Amino acid sequence: MFQNLFNLFNKDKRSTYKVFVIINIIIRLLVGPLILISVWYASIISFFFDWIDGELFKRAGIKRTIYSYSDKILDYYWYLAVIYYIYLASVPNKEIYLLLFIYRSVGQFWFFFSKNEKILIFFPNIFEILFYFYLFSTKFVILRPVVNSSQIYLLIALLTPIKLVREYILHIKNANLSWFFTGKTTYWIDDKFSKRF
């Protein structure tokens, strides 16, 4: 019986991965409101499913362009949940998070209208990484002065180069990190060097 299920999975991998893509999207949609129930669980789940979604879309045979739009819409949905949480919770320096949210939003909308993913390097996602840093500061007392005072500006200055490197790798170099997940490189169906996996 298990062998038949295994054979079914192997016969049509792309269809199976399309199911995984749908599950991933549903989970990312559900996790937004979950932030009001458990900010930690919501953040961990969101981070994980955002981290793996590219590989799922790729293995499902979905074009990179479609993935890019889907991912950015889901990312923005998560940012809206985060900014709503920040507004409701006792997060210090709310205005800084709001400014960083607006800054990233400009980049997101510019991407949607220009269809140019490279534009995102000029609008690095400092908003989300600063929020994750805030979450860690709620568990590690030593970090609290950094997010609760004017030291937050120094933190932003330190986080910005890290995010710029990440944006460069993802949106300019279009790095293929599939080997990290599976030990072998997979390709988008619309890559010029595409090959079956």
Phi, psi and omega per residue, in radians:
M1 nan -0.859 3.133
F2 -1.129 -0.578 3.121
Q3 -1.130 -0.684 3.100
N4 -1.103 -0.720 3.095
L5 -1.115 -0.730 3.116
F6 -1.090 -0.750 3.126
N7 -1.131 -0.678 3.102
L8 -1.076 -0.752 3.115
F9 -1.074 -0.731 -3.097
N10 -1.261 -0.488 -3.091
K11 -1.198 -0.650 -3.065
D12 -2.371 1.258 -3.086
K13 -1.072 -0.721 -3.081
R14 -1.099 -0.707 3.108
S15 -1.101 -0.693 3.122
T16 -1.104 -0.767 3.135
Y17 -1.186 -0.498 3.057
K18 -1.125 -0.645 3.050
V19 -1.111 -0.747 3.102
F20 -1.079 -0.652 3.102
V21 -1.084 -0.795 -3.140
I22 -1.095 -0.757 3.108
I23 -1.075 -0.749 3.128
N24 -1.043 -0.798 -3.135
I25 -1.108 -0.776 3.138
I26 -1.062 -0.781 3.141
I27 -1.097 -0.747 3.139
R28 -1.149 -0.522 3.068
L29 -1.288 -0.671 -3.125
L30 -1.263 -0.498 -3.031
V31 -1.268 -0.374 3.106
G32 -0.994 -1.044 3.113
P33 -1.115 -0.442 3.135
L34 -1.064 -0.405 -3.128
I35 -1.031 -0.480 3.139
L36 -1.386 -0.280 3.118
I37 -1.670 -0.834 3.115
S38 -2.561 1.767 -3.099
V39 -1.077 -0.616 -3.123
W40 -1.211 -0.886 3.133
Y41 -1.058 -0.767 -3.135
A42 -1.065 -0.757 -3.100
S43 -1.182 -0.729 3.126
I44 -1.135 -0.789 -3.137
I45 -1.122 -0.783 3.138
S46 -1.067 -0.805 -3.137
F47 -1.045 -0.823 -3.093
F48 -1.105 -0.856 -3.072
F49 -1.274 -0.452 3.007
D50 -1.257 -0.580 -3.106
W51 -1.208 -0.649 -3.052
I52 -1.693 -0.170 -2.978
D53 -1.095 -0.611 -3.141
G54 -1.043 -0.738 3.136
E55 -1.150 -0.660 3.116
L56 -1.145 -0.813 3.109
F57 -1.052 -0.752 -3.111
K58 -1.091 -0.814 -3.114
R59 -1.239 -0.375 3.087
A60 -1.387 -0.107 3.136
G61 1.408 0.419 3.132
I62 -1.603 2.441 -3.096
K63 -1.122 2.583 3.134
R64 -1.033 -0.663 -3.120
T65 -1.092 -0.715 3.108
I66 -1.159 -0.746 3.103
Y67 -1.032 -0.795 -3.088
S68 -1.003 -0.794 3.129
Y69 -1.166 -0.783 -3.138
S70 -1.057 -0.801 -3.106
D71 -1.114 -0.756 -3.102
K72 -1.203 -0.598 3.064
I73 -1.146 -0.791 3.127
L74 -1.168 -0.658 3.064
D75 -1.035 -0.812 -3.090
Y76 -1.149 -0.651 3.057
Y77 -1.004 -0.749 3.104
W78 -1.148 -0.738 3.123
Y79 -1.046 -0.680 3.100
L80 -1.097 -0.721 3.092
A81 -1.101 -0.736 -3.130
V82 -1.129 -0.815 -3.112
I83 -1.150 -0.583 3.076
Y84 -1.153 -0.756 3.092
Y85 -1.055 -0.806 -3.136
I86 -1.039 -0.710 3.128
Y87 -1.093 -0.709 -3.090
L88 -1.414 -0.606 -3.036
A89 -1.520 2.999 -3.135
S90 -1.568 1.024 3.110
V91 -1.489 2.190 3.132
P92 -1.247 2.756 3.101
N93 1.012 0.744 -3.102
K94 -0.945 -0.646 -3.073
E95 -1.121 -0.536 3.110
I96 -1.198 -0.757 3.093
Y97 -1.082 -0.714 3.139
L98 -1.100 -0.764 3.120
L99 -1.100 -0.737 3.126
L100 -1.188 -0.603 3.066
F101 -1.114 -0.805 3.131
I102 -1.100 -0.738 3.137
Y103 -1.034 -0.847 3.116
R104 -1.149 -0.636 3.126
S105 -1.041 -0.714 3.105
V106 -1.019 -0.789 3.107
G107 -1.097 -0.736 -3.136
Q108 -1.078 -0.833 -3.108
F109 -1.204 -0.625 3.083
W110 -1.081 -0.720 3.078
F111 -1.062 -0.804 -3.108
F112 -1.046 -0.694 -3.072
F113 -1.510 -0.549 -3.107
S114 -1.543 -0.359 -3.058
K115 1.058 0.461 -3.129
N116 -2.033 1.782 -3.089
E117 -1.126 -0.447 -3.088
K118 -1.145 -0.352 -3.133
I119 -1.095 -0.426 -3.064
L120 -1.149 -0.328 3.106
I121 -1.149 -0.432 3.114
F122 -1.465 -0.116 -3.131
F123 -2.319 1.079 -3.068
P124 -1.049 2.598 -3.051
N125 -1.442 1.178 3.117
I126 -1.303 -0.500 -3.127
F127 -0.931 -0.914 -3.057
E128 -1.201 -0.747 -3.108
I129 -1.180 -0.589 3.074
L130 -1.164 -0.658 3.091
F131 -1.107 -0.766 3.103
Y132 -1.097 -0.659 3.086
F133 -1.099 -0.728 3.079
Y134 -1.018 -0.774 3.135
L135 -1.024 -0.781 3.112
F136 -1.109 -0.555 3.137
S137 -1.194 -0.383 3.090
T138 -1.298 -0.346 3.137
K139 -1.772 -0.508 -3.097
F140 -2.034 1.831 -3.023
V141 -0.985 -0.578 -3.098
I142 -1.063 -0.432 -3.117
L143 -1.517 -0.264 -3.025
R144 -1.032 -0.756 -3.140
P145 -1.031 -0.510 -3.107
V146 -1.170 -0.748 -3.102
V147 -1.562 -0.268 -3.088
N148 -1.662 -0.044 -3.049
S149 -2.350 -2.958 3.125
S150 -1.238 -0.148 3.051
Q151 -1.104 -0.246 3.132
I152 -1.049 -0.520 3.120
Y153 -1.181 -0.647 3.064
L154 -1.148 -0.723 3.095
L155 -1.045 -0.782 3.113
I156 -1.063 -0.718 3.118
A157 -1.102 -0.583 3.117
L158 -1.357 -0.634 -3.099
L159 -1.326 -0.516 -3.056
T160 -1.025 -0.856 3.111
P161 -1.058 -0.613 3.122
I162 -1.100 -0.790 3.139
K163 -1.204 -0.598 3.112
L164 -1.115 -0.720 3.095
V165 -1.095 -0.771 3.136
R166 -1.105 -0.764 3.122
E167 -1.096 -0.679 3.124
Y168 -1.093 -0.823 -3.123
I169 -1.087 -0.766 -3.062
L170 -1.357 -0.752 -2.939
H171 -1.854 -0.332 3.097
I172 -1.774 -0.887 -3.121
K173 -1.445 -0.275 -3.084
N174 0.847 0.861 -3.084
A175 -1.005 2.426 3.118
N176 -1.755 1.772 -3.070
L177 -1.745 0.316 -3.076
S178 -1.077 -0.533 3.115
W179 -1.045 -0.484 -3.135
F180 -1.152 -0.633 -3.102
F181 -1.430 -0.677 -2.938
T182 -2.178 -0.175 -3.095
G183 1.498 -0.039 3.061
K184 -2.423 2.689 -3.086
T185 -1.529 2.293 3.053
T186 -2.010 2.876 -3.019
Y187 -2.308 2.659 3.018
W188 -1.272 2.588 -3.107
I189 -1.212 -0.319 3.109
D190 -1.775 0.195 2.999
D191 -1.295 2.499 -3.125
K192 -1.222 -0.353 3.108
F193 -1.817 0.393 -3.072
S194 -1.046 2.495 3.020
K195 -2.582 2.774 -3.110
R196 -1.183 2.619 3.083
F197 -2.106 nan nan
